[in-house]
């Protein structure tokens, strides 16, 4: 809402937003036409209402490809930082046959802070949805290993149904703080000042996970599996640990705490590269132009 939709509104387009606003206690920004749906409700009916007279449909959940109404405009799937395998063969086949897939331009961008908070030494953070594929089990184990060192783990994001019980159990015994869904702009501020931002994905990714760019944009050193190795190594903004290796992740976090000069330098490196290449305002115009071309809309900016 605050990046893609705002860019489209600023370019003069009308936007209808279908989302569970009430469930997440979110108020859509004007002049959006909002279609409020129940979380887990009848997606096909909601989409039929939302796409009426639309020139383009942008989906942010791959599963909705299977709920498209019979008559619909061209569809763009924003895969964000979902690994291809997580989409499932049926969904990938449908996306490849019928739709556009919005990958690097919109996915590889974040809101870069002007002056992030200094890097602290008492907490680490994980931004984004919590799933098995994204290392939730490793995160919980790491939280238990960090606790004796006086470092807490903040988990900021919604979780898949099957992992919620273990997250609640971990929070109940004091291993971590799980905040659940937090609007992106607030979540980014919550991440500032952390000792490290974690990305413990269990499998490779074709591009850097969005959460890693968010950490960089907020001046937070990164500890990641090879899923984000390319951008982290290029920027010199953190450490890369093997898939599933909690011991290595623990060592990387403790090394950062013991070396304040190094962690400050890593934070500055990441922030500089994010500002140079991944700042959303610098990419908003190209994002809008791409969607306009896919929708067959020629839009001239007013002078």
Backbone bond lengths (Angstrom), bond angles and torsions (degrees), N, CA, C in turn:
res aa  C-N    CA-C-N  psi(-1)  N-CA   C-N-CA  omega(-1)  CA-C   N-CA-C  phi
1 X - - - 1.461 - - 1.520 111.58 -
2 X 1.307 117.55 -37.62 1.464 119.93 -174.96 1.533 112.88 -93.14
3 X 1.325 117.50 -3.29 1.457 120.14 176.41 1.529 109.74 -119.80
4 X 1.314 117.16 -75.08 1.461 120.14 -173.80 1.526 112.19 -63.67
5 X 1.321 117.06 -50.64 1.465 119.23 -178.08 1.521 110.74 -66.02
6 X 1.324 117.06 -40.71 1.466 119.23 178.19 1.520 110.59 -60.73
7 X 1.326 118.29 -40.11 1.464 120.93 178.76 1.525 111.13 -63.29
8 X 1.334 117.00 -41.03 1.460 120.32 179.07 1.518 111.65 -67.20
9 X 1.326 116.87 -40.47 1.467 120.26 177.33 1.521 111.14 -63.48
10 X 1.330 115.91 -43.28 1.467 120.05 179.92 1.524 111.85 -63.21
11 X 1.354 115.63 -27.03 1.464 119.38 179.03 1.521 112.03 -85.07
12 X 1.322 117.05 1.46 1.452 120.28 174.97 1.519 115.57 95.44
13 X 1.332 117.77 10.31 1.461 120.54 -178.72 1.525 111.16 -90.36
14 X 1.328 115.48 154.21 1.454 121.44 172.39 1.527 108.43 -90.63
15 X 1.325 116.50 138.92 1.461 120.87 -176.31 1.526 110.04 -128.83
16 X 1.326 115.71 128.32 1.462 122.25 169.18 1.528 107.44 -105.96
17 X 1.323 116.16 127.95 1.467 121.65 -173.83 1.532 108.27 -116.26
18 X 1.335 116.04 116.32 1.462 122.22 177.64 1.524 107.64 -100.07
19 X 1.331 117.32 115.60 1.464 120.44 -175.89 1.528 109.79 -163.60
20 X 1.342 117.87 159.13 1.473 121.30 177.21 1.528 111.18 -82.22
21 X 1.323 116.86 69.73 1.462 121.36 -175.63 1.529 112.04 -59.21
22 X 1.319 116.41 -46.00 1.464 119.74 -177.78 1.517 111.49 -63.57
23 X 1.327 116.88 -41.96 1.463 120.73 -178.78 1.522 111.64 -57.97
24 X 1.343 116.36 -40.30 1.462 120.63 -177.48 1.524 113.03 -97.72
25 X 1.329 116.45 5.72 1.461 121.30 178.33 1.527 111.31 55.36
26 X 1.327 115.03 47.31 1.460 122.31 -178.69 1.521 109.52 -114.54
27 X 1.319 116.33 136.44 1.463 122.03 176.09 1.523 108.89 -104.28
28 X 1.334 118.39 119.11 1.473 119.60 -179.53 1.521 111.50 -65.84
29 X 1.326 115.38 144.61 1.452 120.52 179.97 1.522 109.63 -76.02
30 X 1.344 118.14 142.82 1.462 120.21 174.61 1.528 109.21 -72.97
31 X 1.350 119.01 150.96 1.463 127.54 3.31 1.534 113.36 -99.29
32 X 1.309 118.71 42.04 1.458 121.80 177.86 1.529 110.29 -61.66
33 X 1.336 115.86 139.71 1.455 120.98 166.95 1.522 107.15 -89.62
34 X 1.320 117.38 111.45 1.460 121.67 -172.33 1.521 111.18 -97.00
35 X 1.328 115.67 136.56 1.461 122.97 171.09 1.523 106.29 -117.78
36 X 1.321 116.75 103.51 1.465 122.13 -176.83 1.530 109.30 -83.37
37 X 1.311 116.75 127.89 1.464 121.05 -179.38 1.519 109.67 -124.14
38 X 1.322 115.38 155.17 1.460 120.47 176.03 1.517 109.18 -74.91
39 X 1.325 116.30 136.97 1.463 120.98 178.82 1.529 108.76 -57.96
40 X 1.344 115.83 124.12 1.449 119.73 -178.75 1.512 113.64 77.42
41 X 1.347 117.43 14.26 1.456 121.58 -177.37 1.517 112.84 -82.05
42 X 1.324 115.90 -160.75 1.461 122.19 -174.99 1.523 109.86 -79.62
43 X 1.324 115.81 95.18 1.460 121.35 -174.07 1.523 111.73 -65.84
44 X 1.320 117.47 -38.06 1.463 119.35 -175.75 1.532 111.38 -62.77
45 X 1.335 116.28 -42.35 1.468 120.25 178.87 1.521 110.82 -63.62
46 X 1.354 116.36 -43.87 1.465 120.64 -179.78 1.523 111.13 -63.94
47 X 1.323 117.11 -41.30 1.452 120.01 179.49 1.526 111.46 -66.67
48 X 1.339 116.23 -36.41 1.461 118.84 178.50 1.520 110.77 -61.51
49 X 1.343 116.19 -38.79 1.466 120.07 176.52 1.523 111.15 -68.06
50 X 1.343 116.00 -40.53 1.453 120.07 -173.85 1.514 114.62 -72.00
51 X 1.362 117.42 -32.18 1.464 119.75 -173.73 1.525 113.01 -90.77
52 X 1.294 117.73 -0.04 1.457 119.93 -179.31 1.528 110.18 -57.96
53 X 1.320 116.72 121.30 1.470 124.08 179.73 1.526 113.67 66.35
54 X 1.334 118.47 12.97 1.473 120.61 -179.03 1.523 110.82 -81.26
55 X 1.333 116.08 149.58 1.459 121.88 175.74 1.527 111.96 -90.45
56 X 1.324 116.79 -19.81 1.460 120.90 -176.15 1.527 108.54 -157.18
57 X 1.334 116.38 146.01 1.460 121.96 176.18 1.521 108.51 -121.10
58 X 1.331 117.31 125.02 1.463 122.42 177.39 1.521 107.95 -108.10
59 X 1.322 117.05 122.96 1.462 122.08 178.54 1.522 109.81 -105.81
60 X 1.327 115.59 138.89 1.456 121.08 176.45 1.519 112.24 -111.55
61 X 1.328 117.18 2.22 1.457 122.09 175.77 1.521 107.26 -129.35
62 X 1.341 116.54 118.80 1.462 120.02 -175.42 1.522 112.45 -61.19
63 X 1.330 117.40 -32.10 1.456 120.28 -177.98 1.527 112.11 -61.37
64 X 1.339 117.07 -23.84 1.456 120.36 -178.92 1.529 112.35 -69.14
65 X 1.337 117.09 -13.76 1.459 119.11 174.72 1.525 110.85 -59.68
66 X 1.333 115.75 -29.23 1.461 120.04 -179.07 1.518 112.33 -85.26
67 X 1.333 117.03 -3.17 1.470 120.87 -178.78 1.523 112.01 -115.72
68 X 1.331 117.40 14.63 1.459 119.68 -178.47 1.526 111.06 -66.12
69 X 1.317 117.18 138.54 1.468 119.02 174.00 1.526 110.29 -65.07
70 X 1.332 116.08 160.05 1.464 120.49 -176.58 1.523 110.90 -58.43
71 X 1.319 116.13 -44.16 1.463 120.21 178.21 1.522 108.58 -103.08
72 X 1.318 115.84 120.59 1.459 119.69 -179.17 1.516 109.97 -152.74
73 X 1.324 117.76 156.31 1.468 121.40 177.80 1.532 110.10 -75.37
74 X 1.331 118.15 177.46 1.462 120.05 173.74 1.532 110.79 -53.02
75 X 1.332 115.58 142.07 1.463 120.99 -173.35 1.519 110.26 -115.80
76 X 1.337 115.26 135.14 1.465 122.55 174.31 1.525 107.84 -114.94
77 X 1.311 116.56 125.98 1.465 121.06 175.24 1.518 108.96 -99.79
78 X 1.324 115.99 115.84 1.463 121.17 175.54 1.522 107.22 -88.98
79 X 1.327 116.53 102.86 1.463 120.21 -174.60 1.517 112.22 -78.67
80 X 1.331 118.21 -7.79 1.460 121.94 179.03 1.520 109.69 46.60
81 X 1.347 117.59 -124.54 1.463 117.56 -178.88 1.515 111.69 -112.95
82 X 1.347 116.72 37.76 1.451 120.11 175.21 1.534 109.30 -84.27
83 X 1.329 118.59 127.12 1.466 119.50 172.65 1.518 109.94 -60.13
84 X 1.322 117.12 147.82 1.456 120.55 -178.49 1.528 111.17 -56.12
85 X 1.337 117.59 -41.54 1.451 119.85 -177.21 1.513 112.02 -64.39
86 X 1.340 117.22 -25.37 1.455 120.22 -179.13 1.519 111.72 -71.76
87 X 1.339 117.23 -18.13 1.455 119.66 -179.56 1.517 112.12 -76.93
88 X 1.327 117.13 -23.44 1.456 120.14 -179.12 1.516 111.29 86.99
89 X 1.327 116.03 147.16 1.460 120.33 -176.56 1.518 112.72 -60.11
90 X 1.337 117.02 -42.28 1.460 120.07 -176.59 1.520 110.97 -64.32
91 X 1.353 116.07 -40.80 1.456 119.11 -178.38 1.519 111.09 -70.81
92 X 1.341 116.92 -41.41 1.461 120.29 179.39 1.527 110.41 -62.59
93 X 1.325 116.34 -41.69 1.461 119.81 179.81 1.516 110.74 -63.12
94 X 1.315 116.86 -42.35 1.463 120.63 179.87 1.521 110.47 -66.65
95 X 1.341 116.73 -42.22 1.464 120.07 179.06 1.519 110.86 -63.53
96 X 1.333 116.37 -43.19 1.450 119.97 -178.17 1.515 113.08 -67.14
97 X 1.339 116.90 -29.23 1.449 120.40 -175.87 1.522 112.98 -86.12
98 X 1.348 116.50 -33.22 1.452 119.09 -168.91 1.517 115.78 -118.32
99 X 1.330 119.04 -16.80 1.451 119.32 -164.39 1.525 112.84 -136.58
100 X 1.318 113.67 166.39 1.458 121.39 170.93 1.525 109.41 -86.40
101 X 1.305 115.97 147.42 1.458 120.15 174.95 1.521 108.00 -115.88
102 X 1.331 115.75 118.27 1.451 121.69 -176.92 1.516 108.22 -87.84
103 X 1.346 116.30 106.56 1.445 118.21 -175.91 1.516 112.15 -112.50
104 X 1.348 121.14 -97.36 1.456 116.71 -162.16 1.508 117.61 -59.98
105 X 1.335 119.43 -47.27 1.460 119.21 -168.38 1.515 113.19 -59.98
106 X 1.328 117.00 -49.25 1.458 118.70 -177.29 1.517 111.85 -83.26
107 X 1.329 117.21 -31.84 1.458 120.06 -175.91 1.524 111.65 -74.56
108 X 1.321 117.55 -35.43 1.456 120.46 -174.85 1.522 110.82 -94.13
109 X 1.318 115.96 58.43 1.457 120.22 179.35 1.515 109.79 -150.48
110 X 1.329 115.20 153.14 1.454 120.78 179.57 1.519 108.54 -152.18
111 X 1.316 115.52 169.16 1.462 120.30 174.29 1.530 107.76 -88.86
112 X 1.313 116.64 107.84 1.463 121.45 -176.17 1.525 109.50 -84.69
113 X 1.314 116.19 128.28 1.463 121.38 -179.72 1.521 110.58 -71.17
114 X 1.327 116.76 144.76 1.464 120.22 176.72 1.526 110.94 -67.48
115 X 1.315 116.14 -48.45 1.478 120.89 -177.74 1.531 108.84 -139.90
116 X 1.338 117.77 89.53 1.461 120.40 -179.08 1.525 111.93 -63.80
117 X 1.325 115.72 159.45 1.462 120.64 174.95 1.518 110.40 -66.09
118 X 1.329 118.23 151.54 1.471 120.33 175.31 1.526 110.86 -59.47
119 X 1.318 116.25 149.85 1.462 121.28 -179.88 1.522 109.86 -69.55
120 X 1.343 116.98 129.76 1.457 121.46 178.84 1.519 111.84 -93.79
121 X 1.335 116.60 -165.31 1.458 119.20 -178.04 1.531 113.46 -143.37
122 X 1.345 117.90 18.15 1.460 119.64 -176.02 1.522 114.34 -120.01
123 X 1.330 118.71 -3.91 1.461 118.99 179.99 1.525 110.64 -151.87
124 X 1.326 114.64 152.42 1.458 122.82 171.97 1.525 107.15 -121.75
125 X 1.337 116.91 158.79 1.460 120.00 -174.53 1.523 111.02 -131.71
126 X 1.324 114.48 155.74 1.466 122.26 169.20 1.512 106.99 -132.25
127 X 1.335 116.25 122.95 1.462 122.31 176.90 1.519 109.91 -101.66
128 X 1.306 116.40 142.60 1.452 119.86 172.38 1.511 114.08 107.07
129 X 1.324 114.75 174.81 1.455 121.63 -174.99 1.522 111.07 -62.53
130 X 1.318 115.05 142.59 1.464 122.03 -176.91 1.521 109.36 -103.84
131 X 1.322 115.41 116.77 1.458 122.05 179.92 1.519 109.28 -140.24
132 X 1.324 115.52 167.23 1.466 119.58 176.48 1.524 110.40 -62.05
133 X 1.328 116.88 -43.51 1.465 120.52 -178.73 1.517 112.11 -63.44
134 X 1.333 116.84 -26.98 1.462 120.83 -179.65 1.522 112.22 -96.09
135 X 1.345 115.86 17.29 1.460 120.00 168.11 1.509 116.57 83.68
136 X 1.339 118.76 29.26 1.460 118.56 -177.31 1.527 112.11 -63.27
137 X 1.321 117.75 -35.40 1.467 119.65 178.68 1.523 111.31 -66.33
138 X 1.321 115.87 -40.51 1.464 119.80 177.58 1.533 110.93 -66.05
139 X 1.330 116.30 -37.36 1.462 119.84 178.95 1.526 111.23 -63.25
140 X 1.328 116.50 -42.83 1.460 119.93 179.95 1.520 110.59 -66.13
141 X 1.321 116.74 -42.90 1.467 119.26 177.58 1.521 110.96 -62.55
142 X 1.322 116.53 -41.93 1.461 120.15 179.17 1.523 110.85 -62.53
143 X 1.327 117.29 -39.05 1.465 120.51 178.30 1.524 110.76 -58.17
144 X 1.330 116.23 -42.10 1.454 119.66 178.23 1.515 112.78 -66.12
145 X 1.307 116.95 -32.94 1.476 120.91 179.31 1.529 111.33 -76.46
146 X 1.328 116.58 -27.92 1.464 120.12 -178.58 1.527 112.76 -82.49
147 X 1.330 116.44 -27.54 1.464 120.60 -174.08 1.529 113.67 -54.84
148 X 1.338 119.92 -44.20 1.474 118.93 178.87 1.525 113.93 -62.89
149 X 1.329 116.72 -17.88 1.465 121.27 179.21 1.534 111.92 -93.39
150 X 1.313 116.57 5.55 1.461 120.05 178.63 1.512 114.02 75.25
151 X 1.332 117.40 24.22 1.467 121.90 179.60 1.518 108.18 -115.73
152 X 1.330 117.62 126.43 1.456 120.89 -179.39 1.526 110.36 -104.52
153 X 1.312 114.72 157.62 1.459 121.66 178.57 1.515 109.66 -108.96
154 X 1.336 116.50 126.34 1.460 122.88 173.47 1.522 108.64 -102.85
155 X 1.334 117.27 121.03 1.461 122.84 175.56 1.522 107.51 -104.52
156 X 1.328 116.05 119.60 1.464 121.51 -174.76 1.518 108.10 -120.73
157 X 1.320 116.17 97.13 1.454 120.02 -179.59 1.508 111.99 160.25
158 X 1.322 115.36 158.51 1.463 120.90 176.01 1.525 109.53 -70.71
159 X 1.340 115.87 164.62 1.460 120.99 -177.63 1.514 110.61 -131.22
160 X 1.325 115.82 149.20 1.451 120.41 173.43 1.528 109.76 -63.03
161 X 1.310 115.76 151.11 1.460 121.32 -174.78 1.531 112.42 -55.01
162 X 1.341 116.66 -41.26 1.462 119.31 -172.94 1.525 113.69 -71.24
163 X 1.337 118.42 -18.10 1.466 119.45 -178.93 1.527 112.91 -103.77
164 X 1.319 117.37 -4.67 1.464 119.01 -178.85 1.521 113.37 -61.55
165 X 1.339 119.93 -40.78 1.468 118.48 179.87 1.520 113.76 -59.10
166 X 1.331 118.25 -42.34 1.467 118.65 -178.37 1.530 110.90 -71.24
167 X 1.329 117.09 -29.19 1.461 119.76 175.80 1.526 110.88 -69.02
168 X 1.327 115.95 -42.71 1.470 119.12 178.21 1.528 110.90 -63.30
169 X 1.327 115.92 -40.26 1.471 119.51 178.91 1.524 110.90 -62.93
170 X 1.337 116.42 -43.71 1.461 120.32 -179.88 1.518 111.37 -64.03
171 X 1.328 116.65 -38.64 1.461 119.44 178.36 1.525 110.87 -70.62
172 X 1.327 116.52 -37.01 1.466 120.65 -178.28 1.529 111.48 -61.73
173 X 1.332 116.91 -36.25 1.470 119.86 -179.30 1.522 112.23 -90.52
174 X 1.331 117.11 3.45 1.458 120.35 173.20 1.508 116.11 86.14
175 X 1.343 117.82 16.91 1.464 119.30 -179.42 1.523 112.57 -75.43
176 X 1.323 116.85 -28.51 1.459 120.09 -173.80 1.522 109.32 -158.68
177 X 1.332 115.13 171.44 1.463 122.25 173.39 1.520 107.91 -116.15
178 X 1.338 115.49 118.28 1.464 120.95 178.19 1.519 108.20 -108.76
179 X 1.331 116.33 114.91 1.457 121.98 -174.44 1.525 113.30 -91.82
180 X 1.338 117.43 -9.70 1.453 119.47 -176.51 1.516 111.26 69.99
181 X 1.333 115.38 -160.86 1.467 119.39 -179.37 1.524 110.84 -64.29
182 X 1.328 114.94 132.59 1.462 122.33 174.42 1.531 106.39 -134.77
183 X 1.340 119.24 131.07 1.467 120.03 177.08 1.528 110.93 -50.55
184 X 1.323 114.99 142.59 1.460 120.58 -170.25 1.518 113.77 -53.66
185 X 1.315 117.86 -44.93 1.468 119.65 -175.69 1.524 110.82 -64.59
186 X 1.342 117.79 -32.76 1.459 120.53 177.21 1.529 110.66 -77.40
187 X 1.331 116.24 -37.80 1.464 120.33 179.08 1.525 110.96 -61.32
188 X 1.325 117.02 -39.82 1.462 119.87 179.58 1.528 111.06 -62.78
189 X 1.319 116.41 -40.71 1.466 118.82 178.41 1.530 111.04 -66.67
190 X 1.329 117.29 -35.86 1.456 120.96 178.70 1.531 111.56 -64.80
191 X 1.329 116.48 -29.23 1.468 119.65 -179.12 1.520 112.69 -75.27
192 X 1.315 117.65 -24.34 1.465 120.43 -176.07 1.532 111.18 -59.79
193 X 1.311 115.22 143.25 1.455 121.15 177.04 1.505 114.38 84.41
194 X 1.357 118.11 -0.23 1.465 120.50 -179.83 1.527 110.68 -74.10
195 X 1.328 114.54 154.24 1.465 120.99 176.38 1.525 111.17 -66.90
196 X 1.326 116.30 -36.67 1.466 120.62 179.52 1.521 109.37 -157.89
197 X 1.334 115.22 150.37 1.455 122.76 169.78 1.515 107.96 -105.05
198 X 1.320 117.26 131.65 1.457 121.88 -171.74 1.521 112.02 -103.26
199 X 1.320 115.30 140.23 1.458 123.26 171.59 1.518 106.83 -140.44
200 X 1.330 116.86 93.49 1.467 121.18 -174.35 1.528 111.30 -107.74
201 X 1.328 115.70 44.34 1.467 120.40 177.39 1.513 110.52 -55.48
202 X 1.325 115.52 150.36 1.458 121.45 -178.13 1.519 113.58 -93.75
203 X 1.309 118.60 -2.18 1.458 120.54 -174.90 1.522 110.54 -148.98
204 X 1.343 116.53 162.61 1.462 120.25 -178.62 1.515 112.53 -65.98
205 X 1.334 114.51 161.85 1.457 121.77 176.31 1.518 107.94 -133.63
206 X 1.344 115.29 148.87 1.464 119.30 -179.23 1.520 112.78 -76.27
207 X 1.326 117.44 -10.32 1.460 121.06 179.93 1.529 107.82 -157.54
208 X 1.311 119.37 165.82 1.460 120.08 -176.24 1.519 112.15 -63.88
209 X 1.330 118.13 132.03 1.468 120.27 175.23 1.528 110.59 -56.58
210 X 1.319 115.80 142.35 1.455 120.39 -177.25 1.514 112.19 -56.85
211 X 1.344 116.84 -36.57 1.460 119.22 -177.86 1.521 111.72 -60.23
212 X 1.334 117.75 -32.58 1.461 120.31 -179.80 1.524 110.17 -67.90
213 X 1.333 116.74 -41.27 1.458 119.80 176.10 1.527 110.86 -65.15
214 X 1.341 116.47 -35.22 1.464 119.83 176.30 1.527 110.97 -62.60
215 X 1.330 117.09 -43.66 1.473 119.71 177.63 1.523 110.41 -60.21
216 X 1.331 115.61 -46.70 1.463 119.67 -179.27 1.522 110.62 -60.05
217 X 1.330 116.02 -45.28 1.456 120.06 -178.16 1.515 113.57 -64.93
218 X 1.344 116.58 -20.23 1.458 121.00 178.85 1.524 112.03 -104.09
219 X 1.320 117.03 12.31 1.464 120.76 175.93 1.512 113.30 66.23
220 X 1.335 116.66 41.46 1.461 121.87 179.49 1.522 109.14 -115.82
221 X 1.339 119.23 125.63 1.461 120.42 175.96 1.524 111.08 -58.74
222 X 1.322 117.09 152.45 1.457 122.00 -173.40 1.527 110.49 -113.61
223 X 1.335 116.21 137.70 1.460 122.68 167.20 1.520 106.06 -120.21
224 X 1.330 116.91 116.72 1.455 121.14 -171.89 1.521 111.79 -138.47
225 X 1.328 115.28 158.45 1.453 120.99 166.98 1.530 107.44 -79.58
226 X 1.346 118.04 176.88 1.467 119.37 -179.35 1.526 114.61 -60.46
227 X 1.338 118.84 -6.94 1.470 120.89 177.61 1.518 111.82 -56.43
228 X 1.337 116.94 -30.02 1.468 120.24 -179.35 1.526 111.17 -123.64
229 X 1.324 116.32 23.26 1.468 119.66 -174.52 1.522 112.69 -60.77
230 X 1.331 117.07 -40.24 1.468 119.48 -172.82 1.521 111.94 -59.87
231 X 1.324 117.41 -51.74 1.462 119.70 -176.22 1.525 111.05 -71.54
232 X 1.333 118.15 -35.82 1.464 120.67 -179.30 1.523 110.60 -67.70
233 X 1.315 116.62 -42.01 1.465 119.67 179.41 1.520 111.43 -70.53
234 X 1.327 117.21 -37.66 1.467 119.74 177.68 1.519 110.97 -63.05
235 X 1.327 116.16 -43.29 1.462 120.35 -177.49 1.519 112.50 -78.15
236 X 1.331 116.88 -22.94 1.458 119.65 -173.08 1.513 110.55 64.79
237 X 1.361 115.99 49.39 1.459 119.55 -172.20 1.519 113.78 -119.79
238 X 1.338 117.66 12.24 1.461 117.10 179.86 1.504 113.15 174.07
239 X 1.338 115.35 -158.68 1.456 122.23 -176.17 1.521 110.07 -123.41
240 X 1.338 115.83 146.62 1.458 122.72 177.62 1.519 108.06 -112.36
241 X 1.343 116.26 126.82 1.466 121.94 -179.02 1.515 108.68 -119.44
242 X 1.341 118.27 155.25 1.472 120.33 -178.74 1.525 112.51 -63.53
243 X 1.325 115.86 155.91 1.457 120.86 175.87 1.530 110.28 -57.77
244 X 1.312 116.05 132.71 1.454 121.41 174.58 1.506 115.96 72.64
245 X 1.325 119.16 6.83 1.465 122.42 -175.43 1.531 109.82 -98.00
246 X 1.332 115.69 89.04 1.466 120.31 -178.62 1.518 110.96 -67.99
247 X 1.328 117.37 -34.51 1.465 120.80 178.72 1.528 110.57 -60.29
248 X 1.326 116.44 -42.56 1.466 120.07 178.74 1.524 110.81 -66.69
249 X 1.330 117.32 -39.29 1.465 120.40 177.95 1.522 110.94 -63.64
250 X 1.338 115.92 -41.15 1.465 120.46 176.75 1.522 110.30 -59.87
251 X 1.330 116.39 -46.77 1.456 119.97 179.97 1.515 112.61 -61.37
252 X 1.334 116.79 -39.04 1.464 120.43 -179.93 1.526 111.26 -64.68
253 X 1.343 116.91 -41.33 1.460 120.39 179.39 1.527 110.79 -66.88
254 X 1.325 116.87 -44.54 1.466 119.95 -179.17 1.526 111.44 -66.31
255 X 1.330 116.62 -34.63 1.470 119.45 176.10 1.529 110.63 -62.36
256 X 1.319 116.79 -40.38 1.462 120.10 178.22 1.523 110.88 -63.54
257 X 1.323 116.98 -40.27 1.459 118.73 -178.39 1.522 111.73 -67.51
258 X 1.326 116.27 -33.81 1.463 119.37 -177.50 1.518 113.37 -79.46
259 X 1.325 117.91 -8.31 1.468 120.72 -175.26 1.525 110.21 -131.94
260 X 1.328 118.80 80.17 1.466 121.10 -177.13 1.523 113.87 -61.60
261 X 1.325 117.18 -31.80 1.467 119.32 178.88 1.523 110.10 -65.93
262 X 1.324 116.50 -43.75 1.471 120.32 -179.41 1.521 111.23 -66.38
263 X 1.320 118.14 -45.63 1.467 118.92 -177.64 1.527 111.73 -65.81
264 X 1.325 117.20 -32.66 1.463 119.59 176.02 1.521 110.91 -66.95
265 X 1.333 116.64 -39.38 1.458 120.83 178.70 1.532 110.95 -67.22
266 X 1.330 117.52 -41.98 1.460 121.00 178.81 1.527 110.62 -62.40
267 X 1.318 116.14 -42.28 1.469 120.61 178.95 1.522 110.80 -61.29
268 X 1.322 116.63 -43.37 1.464 121.01 -179.50 1.522 111.06 -66.48
269 X 1.331 117.23 -39.64 1.468 120.75 178.68 1.526 111.08 -61.50
270 X 1.332 116.08 -46.84 1.455 119.84 -178.87 1.521 112.10 -64.05
271 X 1.317 116.02 -42.38 1.459 120.27 -179.99 1.525 110.87 -63.14
272 X 1.317 117.31 -40.02 1.469 121.00 -178.57 1.526 110.94 -64.72
273 X 1.349 117.59 -44.55 1.463 119.43 -179.72 1.526 111.24 -68.96
274 X 1.324 116.97 -38.16 1.466 119.51 177.83 1.531 110.56 -61.61
275 X 1.319 116.38 -41.74 1.475 119.47 179.65 1.516 111.25 -67.07
276 X 1.307 117.30 -32.89 1.460 121.11 -177.58 1.526 112.25 -75.67
277 X 1.356 116.98 -40.00 1.462 119.73 -169.81 1.528 115.60 -119.88
278 X 1.318 117.61 -20.67 1.462 118.31 -167.81 1.522 113.90 -125.89
279 X 1.324 118.12 20.96 1.454 121.52 -179.10 1.530 108.31 -81.70
280 X 1.340 116.94 121.23 1.459 120.74 -173.43 1.533 114.08 -55.30
281 X 1.332 120.49 -46.35 1.473 118.60 -178.83 1.521 113.45 -55.66
282 X 1.327 117.67 -27.56 1.458 120.50 178.77 1.526 112.20 -76.15
283 X 1.336 118.01 -15.77 1.456 121.71 -176.60 1.517 113.40 -112.37
284 X 1.324 116.59 -6.56 1.465 119.83 -174.97 1.522 112.31 -59.57
285 X 1.339 117.32 -41.92 1.462 120.19 -177.24 1.526 111.83 -65.09
286 X 1.339 117.60 -41.95 1.465 120.03 -179.95 1.526 110.59 -69.17
287 X 1.338 117.10 -34.82 1.460 120.86 175.30 1.526 110.55 -60.29
288 X 1.324 116.36 -47.83 1.459 120.65 -179.19 1.525 111.11 -63.90
289 X 1.319 117.22 -42.42 1.463 120.73 -179.82 1.521 111.18 -62.88
290 X 1.323 117.08 -37.95 1.461 120.08 179.38 1.526 110.43 -64.02
291 X 1.324 116.80 -45.05 1.460 119.53 179.47 1.527 111.31 -64.87
292 X 1.322 116.22 -39.15 1.468 119.72 178.26 1.522 110.83 -61.43
293 X 1.325 117.18 -40.23 1.460 119.68 -179.91 1.523 110.67 -67.47
294 X 1.317 117.71 -38.30 1.454 120.49 178.73 1.532 111.71 -69.35
295 X 1.317 115.90 -32.40 1.460 119.70 179.41 1.534 111.47 -82.83
296 X 1.323 116.70 -9.48 1.455 119.70 -177.44 1.503 112.39 74.17
297 X 1.340 115.98 27.34 1.462 120.73 -177.57 1.530 109.00 -105.46
298 X 1.306 116.44 125.83 1.458 120.79 174.01 1.530 107.09 -97.36
299 X 1.326 114.96 112.29 1.463 118.18 -177.31 1.525 109.57 -118.19
300 X 1.335 115.17 126.69 1.469 120.01 178.72 1.525 108.86 -104.41
301 X 1.313 115.05 126.34 1.460 119.27 178.48 1.521 109.97 -69.56
302 X 1.307 115.17 137.28 1.456 119.77 177.15 1.513 109.87 -68.61
303 X 1.338 115.24 141.65 1.463 120.17 179.82 1.512 108.67 -91.95
